[in-house]
Amino acid sequence: MIDCERPVLGMILKGYPRISETFISNEILLLESLGFTIHLFSMRHPRESFAHKSVERIRAGVDYLPQEILAGFFPLLYHNLRAAARQPRRYLAAVRTAGRRFLRTRKSATIKHLLQAGYLVDKLLPGRNIVHLHAHFAHSPTSVAMFAAALSGIPFSFTAHAKDIYTSDPRQLREKMALARFVVTCTEYNRRHLLDIGRGGRTPVYRVYHGIDLKLFGHASDEGRVPEMPYRLLTIARLVPKKGLPTVYRALRILKDRGVRFQHTLIGDGDDRESILSMIETLGLADDCRWLGTLPHEVVLAHYRKADLFVLGCEIAPNGDRDGIPNVYIEAMAMGVPVVGTRVSAVPELVSHGRTGLLVPPGAPAALADAMHRLLADGSLRTRIIDAARKRVIRDFDNQRLIRDLGDIFHREQPRL
């Protein structure tokens, strides 16, 4: 139960809980440990039938917004009419903002986000003592937060991550930044890009890396073991274009042609599942590769402990989508599993080539195969990289320290929290 005497941080999420967004649930849990009282507003119900155990420890309550206009038409209409009647000037101003944004892109989602915000403000906000709204992802959750702030007078902020930055219309994103109290993002690469979009605006943009629990991601149980064929290779990723999985599998085919024996495990799911599984068959890798789908955290940890190498082929997707720093890199490095990746986006902020891992250009399977084989066969390099990688994670990606940085930002920008 929320103590209505305490100021509450309202957090707007696209979906909750989500297996692929553990960093958000971890952030909520850690903010609560700092004394923040939080209430969640989710735009979608969970996609998976299970959640990580950390979600069970979160005290924040959650309300779900109507997901579609047609399915939720009458509740959306009723609460928006009430919101308009109570604050006609604010509602008219929000409608004008929605109209301006719709004319830029002609996307009906703008209207839905306004209606969801009206529902949130009239039905879900009263009595909760929410003094600030914060959205995760700069696209639809921040649109709802922006309209909810306009309708309620409560300030808002947002955290921008990856796809939400690079596939958003810059004009729409610039407007959100101008209206927000502050913006947070998870890499320096992102922060510079957002500052460019903001064109010298006054809204502060902070960089706070996604950290990990260093107690949870300890060294692999068989650390120091010299890898032997068949090597145990691991990839954890959503099955979407920006992860570069076709490059990974073409690299594996090259390794196989060179006589390198391995067992590759892919954990994750996504829209490209069928094409990826078909590619494994077409390349003749069915006996060497397995796909396990989405797994809970404790099972994923067991796979890290067994792995000789972690590999991912991140690239910029045709629609501009790209990763920031994939958390799986941080987790693997903390677990003593050396990583091979691509030199794209913010990855070099974590993986320094030749020091904390090996990087190759995106879309270069031969180079990726060479790097994988080198890190498996060169024992001296492998040992140096494993040690330096863990030191880098401890120095820059400890979530206990990073969450205090985030908490300080909230307190500084919204003293009522």
C-alpha positions as CSV (number, residue, x, y, z in Angstrom):
1,M,0.0,0.0,0.0
2,I,1.2,3.5,-0.8
3,D,1.5,5.9,2.1
4,C,-0.5,8.8,0.7
5,E,1.3,11.2,3.1
6,R,4.5,10.6,1.3
7,P,5.3,12.1,-2.1
8,V,5.2,9.5,-4.8
9,L,7.1,9.1,-8.1
10,G,4.8,7.9,-10.8
11,M,6.6,5.8,-13.4
12,I,5.1,5.2,-16.9
13,L,6.2,2.1,-18.6
14,K,5.4,0.5,-22.0
15,G,4.9,-2.9,-20.4
16,Y,5.4,-4.4,-16.9
17,P,7.0,-6.7,-16.1
18,R,9.1,-7.6,-19.1
19,I,11.9,-10.2,-19.2
20,S,13.9,-8.2,-21.7
21,E,13.8,-5.1,-19.5
22,T,15.3,-6.3,-16.3
23,F,17.2,-3.1,-16.0
24,I,13.9,-1.2,-15.4
25,S,12.7,-3.5,-12.7
26,N,16.1,-3.4,-11.1
27,E,16.0,0.3,-11.1
28,I,12.6,0.4,-9.5
29,L,13.7,-2.0,-6.8
30,L,16.9,0.0,-6.1
31,L,15.1,3.3,-6.0
32,E,12.7,1.8,-3.4
33,S,15.8,0.8,-1.4
34,L,16.8,4.5,-1.4
35,G,13.5,5.4,0.1
36,F,11.5,6.4,-3.0
37,T,7.8,5.6,-3.0
38,I,6.8,4.6,-6.5
39,H,3.6,3.8,-8.4
40,L,3.7,2.2,-11.8
41,F,1.5,2.9,-14.8
42,S,1.9,0.4,-17.6
43,M,0.6,0.7,-21.1
44,R,0.6,-3.0,-21.7
45,H,0.2,-6.2,-19.7
46,P,3.1,-8.7,-19.5
47,R,4.0,-10.6,-22.7
48,E,5.6,-13.5,-20.8
49,S,4.0,-15.9,-18.4
50,F,6.8,-15.5,-15.8
51,A,9.0,-12.7,-14.4
52,H,12.4,-12.5,-12.8
53,K,12.4,-13.0,-9.1
54,S,13.5,-9.4,-8.4
55,V,10.0,-8.3,-9.6
56,E,8.5,-10.1,-6.6
57,R,10.4,-7.8,-4.2
58,I,9.1,-4.6,-5.7
59,R,6.6,-2.9,-3.5
60,A,5.2,-0.5,-6.1
61,G,1.6,-1.0,-7.1
62,V,0.8,-1.0,-10.8
63,D,-2.2,0.1,-12.9
64,Y,-2.7,-0.7,-16.5
65,L,-3.9,1.8,-19.1
66,P,-6.4,0.8,-21.8
67,Q,-4.2,-0.5,-24.5
68,E,-6.3,0.2,-27.6
69,I,-8.8,3.0,-28.4
70,L,-11.6,0.7,-29.6
71,A,-11.3,-1.9,-26.9
72,G,-11.2,0.8,-24.2
73,F,-13.3,3.4,-26.0
74,F,-15.9,4.0,-23.3
75,P,-13.6,4.3,-20.3
76,L,-11.2,6.5,-22.3
77,L,-14.0,8.7,-23.4
78,Y,-15.6,9.0,-20.0
79,H,-12.5,9.9,-18.1
80,N,-11.3,12.3,-20.8
81,L,-14.6,14.2,-20.7
82,R,-14.3,14.4,-16.9
83,A,-10.7,15.7,-17.3
84,A,-11.8,18.3,-19.9
85,A,-14.7,19.4,-17.7
86,R,-12.4,19.8,-14.6
87,Q,-9.5,21.6,-16.3
88,P,-10.8,22.9,-19.7
89,R,-7.9,25.2,-20.3
90,R,-5.3,22.5,-19.6
91,Y,-7.2,20.0,-21.7
92,L,-7.5,22.5,-24.6
93,A,-3.8,23.2,-24.5
94,A,-3.1,19.4,-24.5
95,V,-5.4,19.0,-27.5
96,R,-3.5,21.7,-29.4
97,T,-0.2,20.0,-28.6
98,A,-1.6,16.7,-29.8
99,G,-2.9,18.3,-33.0
100,R,0.5,19.9,-33.7
101,R,2.2,16.6,-33.2
102,F,-0.3,14.7,-35.3
103,L,0.1,17.1,-38.2
104,R,3.9,16.4,-38.2
105,T,3.7,12.7,-38.5
106,R,0.0,11.8,-39.2
107,K,0.3,9.0,-36.7
108,S,-3.0,8.1,-34.8
109,A,-0.9,6.9,-31.8
110,T,-0.8,10.6,-30.8
111,I,-4.5,10.6,-30.2
112,K,-4.3,7.4,-28.3
113,H,-1.6,8.8,-26.0
114,L,-3.6,11.9,-25.2
115,L,-6.6,9.7,-24.3
116,Q,-4.5,7.4,-22.2
117,A,-3.1,10.4,-20.4
118,G,-6.6,11.8,-19.7
119,Y,-7.6,8.4,-18.3
120,L,-4.5,8.3,-16.1
121,V,-5.0,11.8,-14.8
122,D,-8.8,11.5,-14.0
123,K,-9.0,7.9,-12.9
124,L,-5.6,6.8,-11.6
125,L,-3.8,9.9,-10.2
126,P,-6.3,11.2,-7.6
127,G,-5.4,10.4,-4.0
128,R,-1.9,9.0,-4.8
129,N,0.1,12.2,-3.9
130,I,2.2,11.8,-7.1
131,V,4.5,14.8,-7.4
132,H,6.5,13.8,-10.5
133,L,6.0,11.5,-13.5
134,H,8.9,9.7,-15.1
135,A,8.7,7.6,-18.3
136,H,11.0,4.9,-19.5
137,F,11.6,5.1,-23.3
138,A,11.3,8.3,-25.2
139,H,8.5,7.2,-27.5
140,S,5.0,6.2,-26.4
141,P,5.5,6.2,-22.6
142,T,7.0,9.7,-22.7
143,S,4.1,10.8,-25.0
144,V,1.7,9.7,-22.3
145,A,3.8,11.4,-19.6
146,M,4.0,14.6,-21.5
147,F,0.2,14.8,-22.0
148,A,-0.4,13.7,-18.4
149,A,1.9,16.5,-17.2
150,A,0.0,19.0,-19.4
151,L,-3.4,17.9,-18.0
152,S,-2.3,17.6,-14.3
153,G,0.4,20.3,-13.9
154,I,2.7,17.6,-12.5
155,P,6.2,17.9,-14.0
156,F,7.6,15.0,-16.0
157,S,11.0,13.6,-17.1
158,F,12.0,10.5,-19.1
159,T,14.8,8.0,-19.7
160,A,15.8,7.5,-23.3
161,H,17.4,4.2,-24.2
162,A,18.1,3.1,-27.8
163,K,15.4,2.4,-30.4
164,D,13.2,5.1,-28.8
165,I,15.9,7.7,-29.6
166,Y,17.0,6.6,-33.1
167,T,13.7,5.7,-34.6
168,S,11.8,8.7,-33.3
169,D,11.0,11.8,-35.3
170,P,13.6,14.3,-34.1
171,R,11.0,17.1,-34.1
172,Q,8.8,15.1,-31.8
173,L,11.7,14.2,-29.5
174,R,13.0,17.8,-29.4
175,E,9.5,19.0,-28.2
176,K,9.4,16.3,-25.5
177,M,12.9,17.3,-24.3
178,A,11.9,21.0,-24.2
179,L,8.8,20.3,-22.1
180,A,10.5,17.8,-19.7
181,R,12.1,18.8,-16.3
182,F,15.1,16.6,-17.2
183,V,16.2,13.7,-19.4
184,V,18.3,10.6,-18.5
185,T,20.0,8.3,-20.9
186,C,22.3,5.3,-20.5
187,T,25.3,6.1,-22.6
188,E,27.5,9.0,-23.5
189,Y,26.9,8.3,-27.1
190,N,23.2,8.7,-26.5
191,R,23.7,11.9,-24.4
192,R,25.6,13.6,-27.2
193,H,23.0,12.6,-29.8
194,L,20.2,14.0,-27.6
195,L,22.1,17.2,-27.0
196,D,22.4,17.6,-30.8
197,I,18.6,17.0,-31.2
198,G,17.9,19.5,-28.4
199,R,19.8,22.3,-30.2
200,G,21.0,24.0,-27.1
201,G,17.8,23.7,-25.2
202,R,17.8,24.3,-21.4
203,T,16.6,20.8,-20.3
204,P,19.5,19.0,-18.6
205,V,20.5,15.6,-20.1
206,Y,22.2,13.2,-17.7
207,R,24.1,10.0,-18.5
208,V,23.6,7.2,-16.0
209,Y,24.8,3.8,-17.1
210,H,22.7,0.7,-16.5
211,G,24.5,-1.2,-13.8
212,I,24.3,-4.7,-12.6
213,D,24.3,-6.4,-9.2
214,L,27.9,-7.4,-8.7
215,K,26.9,-9.8,-6.0
216,L,24.6,-11.7,-8.4
217,F,27.0,-11.7,-11.4
218,G,30.0,-13.2,-9.7
219,H,32.9,-15.0,-11.4
220,A,32.1,-18.2,-13.3
221,S,32.4,-21.3,-11.2
222,D,35.1,-22.8,-13.4
223,E,37.1,-19.6,-13.9
224,G,40.6,-20.2,-15.0
225,R,39.7,-23.3,-17.0
226,V,41.5,-23.5,-20.3
227,P,38.7,-23.9,-23.0
228,E,38.8,-26.9,-25.1
229,M,36.9,-28.0,-28.2
230,P,34.0,-28.3,-28.5
231,Y,34.0,-24.7,-27.3
232,R,30.9,-23.4,-25.5
233,L,29.7,-20.2,-27.1
234,L,26.9,-18.1,-25.8
235,T,24.6,-15.3,-27.2
236,I,21.8,-13.7,-25.3
237,A,19.7,-11.3,-27.3
238,R,16.3,-10.3,-28.6
239,L,15.9,-11.7,-32.1
240,V,15.7,-8.4,-33.9
241,P,17.8,-6.9,-36.7
242,K,20.0,-4.6,-34.5
243,K,21.5,-7.6,-32.7
244,G,23.3,-8.8,-35.9
245,L,22.6,-12.5,-35.4
246,P,23.0,-13.3,-39.1
247,T,26.6,-12.1,-38.8
248,V,27.1,-14.3,-35.8
249,Y,25.9,-17.4,-37.6
250,R,27.9,-16.7,-40.7
251,A,30.9,-16.4,-38.5
252,L,30.1,-19.7,-36.8
253,R,29.9,-21.3,-40.3
254,I,33.4,-20.0,-41.0
255,L,34.7,-21.4,-37.8
256,K,33.1,-24.8,-38.6
257,D,34.7,-24.7,-42.0
258,R,38.1,-24.2,-40.4
259,G,37.6,-27.3,-38.3
260,V,36.7,-25.5,-35.0
261,R,34.2,-27.5,-33.0
262,F,31.7,-25.7,-30.8
263,Q,28.3,-25.7,-29.2
264,H,26.6,-22.4,-29.6
265,T,23.6,-21.5,-27.4
266,L,21.2,-18.7,-28.2
267,I,18.9,-17.4,-25.5
268,G,16.1,-14.9,-26.3
269,D,13.1,-14.4,-28.6
270,G,11.8,-11.9,-31.0
271,D,10.2,-11.0,-34.3
272,D,13.1,-12.6,-36.3
273,R,12.8,-16.0,-34.7
274,E,11.7,-17.9,-37.8
275,S,14.3,-16.4,-40.1
276,I,17.1,-17.0,-37.6
277,L,16.2,-20.6,-37.0
278,S,15.8,-21.1,-40.8
279,M,19.3,-19.6,-41.2
280,I,20.8,-22.0,-38.8
281,E,19.4,-24.9,-40.8
282,T,20.5,-23.4,-44.2
283,L,24.0,-22.9,-43.0
284,G,24.2,-26.5,-41.8
285,L,24.7,-25.5,-38.1
286,A,21.7,-27.4,-36.7
287,D,24.0,-29.9,-34.9
288,D,26.2,-27.2,-33.5
289,C,23.6,-24.6,-32.4
290,R,20.6,-24.6,-30.1
291,W,17.9,-22.0,-29.4
292,L,16.4,-22.0,-25.9
293,G,14.0,-19.1,-26.1
294,T,13.4,-16.7,-23.2
295,L,14.7,-18.0,-19.8
296,P,14.5,-16.7,-16.2
297,H,17.5,-15.1,-14.7
298,E,18.7,-17.9,-12.6
299,V,18.8,-20.2,-15.6
300,V,20.7,-17.6,-17.6
301,L,23.3,-17.4,-14.9
302,A,24.0,-21.1,-15.2
303,H,24.6,-20.6,-18.9
304,Y,27.1,-17.8,-18.2
305,R,29.0,-20.1,-15.8
306,K,29.4,-22.7,-18.5
307,A,30.4,-20.4,-21.4
308,D,33.9,-20.1,-22.9
309,L,32.9,-17.0,-24.9
310,F,30.1,-14.5,-25.3
311,V,29.5,-13.2,-28.8
312,L,27.1,-10.6,-30.3
313,G,27.1,-8.9,-33.7
314,C,25.3,-5.6,-33.0
315,E,24.7,-3.3,-35.9
316,I,22.5,-0.3,-37.0
317,A,19.2,-1.7,-38.3
318,P,17.7,-0.4,-41.6
319,N,15.3,1.8,-39.6
320,G,18.1,3.4,-37.6
321,D,17.5,1.2,-34.5
322,R,20.7,0.4,-32.5
323,D,21.8,-0.8,-29.1
324,G,23.3,1.4,-26.5
325,I,25.4,-0.9,-24.3
326,P,23.8,-4.3,-24.2
327,N,23.5,-5.3,-20.5
328,V,24.4,-8.9,-21.5
329,Y,28.0,-7.6,-22.3
330,I,28.2,-6.2,-18.8
331,E,26.9,-9.4,-17.2
332,A,29.2,-11.6,-19.2
333,M,32.3,-9.5,-18.3
334,A,31.3,-9.6,-14.6
335,M,31.0,-13.4,-14.8
336,G,34.5,-13.8,-16.2
337,V,33.2,-14.7,-19.7
338,P,35.3,-12.8,-22.4
339,V,33.2,-11.0,-25.0
340,V,33.6,-10.5,-28.8
341,G,31.4,-7.8,-30.3
342,T,31.1,-5.0,-32.8
343,R,32.3,-1.5,-32.9
344,V,29.0,0.3,-33.0
345,S,27.1,2.9,-31.0
346,A,28.2,3.0,-27.3
347,V,29.7,-0.5,-27.2
348,P,33.3,0.9,-27.1
349,E,32.4,2.8,-23.9
350,L,32.5,-0.6,-22.2
351,V,34.5,-2.9,-24.5
352,S,37.9,-1.5,-25.2
353,H,39.4,-3.5,-28.1
354,G,42.3,-5.7,-26.9
355,R,41.9,-4.7,-23.3
356,T,38.4,-5.6,-22.0
357,G,37.3,-7.6,-25.1
358,L,37.6,-7.8,-28.9
359,L,35.7,-5.6,-31.3
360,V,35.3,-5.9,-35.1
361,P,33.3,-3.8,-37.6
362,P,29.5,-4.7,-37.8
363,G,28.5,-7.0,-40.6
364,A,31.9,-8.6,-40.9
365,P,31.5,-12.3,-40.2
366,A,35.1,-13.3,-41.2
367,A,36.5,-10.7,-38.8
368,L,34.1,-11.9,-36.1
369,A,35.2,-15.5,-36.6
370,D,38.9,-14.4,-36.4
371,A,38.2,-12.6,-33.1
372,M,36.3,-15.5,-31.6
373,H,39.0,-18.0,-32.5
374,R,41.7,-15.7,-31.2
375,L,40.0,-15.2,-27.8
376,L,39.4,-18.9,-27.4
377,A,43.0,-20.0,-28.4
378,D,45.2,-17.3,-27.0
379,G,45.4,-18.1,-23.3
380,S,47.5,-15.1,-22.3
381,L,45.2,-12.6,-24.1
382,R,42.2,-14.3,-22.7
383,T,43.4,-14.1,-19.1
384,R,44.3,-10.4,-19.4
385,I,41.0,-9.5,-20.9
386,I,38.9,-11.4,-18.4
387,D,40.7,-9.6,-15.5
388,A,40.5,-6.1,-17.1
389,A,36.9,-6.6,-18.1
390,R,35.8,-7.4,-14.6
391,K,37.7,-4.4,-13.2
392,R,36.0,-2.2,-15.8
393,V,32.6,-3.4,-14.7
394,I,33.4,-2.9,-11.0
395,R,34.6,0.6,-11.7
396,D,31.8,1.9,-13.9
397,F,28.8,-0.4,-13.8
398,D,28.0,-1.1,-10.1
399,N,24.3,-0.6,-9.9
400,Q,24.5,0.3,-6.2
401,R,26.6,3.3,-7.0
402,L,24.8,4.2,-10.2
403,I,21.3,4.2,-8.5
404,R,22.6,6.7,-6.0
405,D,23.6,8.9,-8.9
406,L,20.1,8.6,-10.3
407,G,18.5,9.2,-7.0
408,D,20.5,12.4,-6.6
409,I,19.2,13.6,-10.0
410,F,15.6,13.0,-8.9
411,H,16.1,14.8,-5.6
412,R,18.0,17.7,-7.3
413,E,15.5,18.2,-10.1
414,Q,12.4,17.5,-8.0
415,P,13.0,18.4,-4.3
416,R,9.6,17.2,-3.2
417,L,10.6,13.6,-3.8
